[in-house]
Amino acid sequence: TLSNNSVAYFNGYKLPQVGVVSMDTTIFDISEVPKEEININSEVEIISENYHIDDVAKNAGTIGYEVLTRLGNRYMRVYRY
């Protein structure tokens, strides 16, 4: 449900999600980010202070709890307090 209906953040840039979310693959448009800021190890924020879990859930037509519990155990998580 997030296909073409989500965003990620990278160094303060809002990156629109492009196309269909397929299995574990999601594509974000980085065309507005200067090339010198991007490298092979760059990471984007999918759920963060910039894009709160409730915003993700609203775009998916659900609630934050469901988004968090359906992520599964294949994804790396970084918890910050």
Rosetta blueprint (number, residue, H / E / L):
1 T L
2 L L
3 S L
4 N L
5 N L
6 S L
7 V E
8 A E
9 Y E
10 F E
11 N L
12 G L
13 Y E
14 K E
15 L E
16 P E
17 Q E
18 V E
19 G E
20 V E
21 V E
22 S E
23 M L
24 D L
25 T E
26 T E
27 I E
28 F E
29 D L
30 I L
31 S L
32 E L
33 V L
34 P L
35 K H
36 E H
37 E H
38 I L
39 N L
40 I L
41 N L
42 S L
43 E L
44 V L
45 E E
46 I L
47 I L
48 S L
49 E L
50 N L
51 Y L
52 H L
53 I H
54 D H
55 D H
56 V H
57 A H
58 K H
59 N H
60 A H
61 G L
62 T L
63 I L
64 G H
65 Y H
66 E H
67 V H
68 L H
69 T H
70 R L
71 L L
72 G L
73 N L
74 R L
75 Y L
76 M L
77 R L
78 V L
79 Y L
80 R L
81 Y L
